[in-house]
Amino acid sequence: MSSGKDARGKSVLTHREREVFELLVQDKTTKEIAALLFVSEKTVRNHISNVMKKLNVKGRSQAVVELVRMGELNI
């Protein structure tokens, strides 16, 4: 599954998760991402945590590396 899509051709990430990670790779903090997306910092952390669970990785940077490898994220 190197295309970043699941078996049905859908993206692994939700639209909001993608927005969060696109901002994360631009070196935005959790607080900055929350302000830009008009959500709480907890919501941003939840999105990041959900993605880490989906990818079975232990940290944000590992998640970014995996998303780039899968073609889900460009840096």
C-alpha angles and dihedrals in degrees: 000000000000095000094075091244129112124235091282092053092254123138116259089226128066116232091258094047089053091051091051094049094044088057092043092058088051086065094253117156123234088255093051092047091050091051094047093049095039093237134114123271087244090058090052091050090048091054091049091047092049091052092048089053093048090051095039093231131138105225147023094256092050088050091052092049091049093046091051091048090051092049092244095117135033123207 
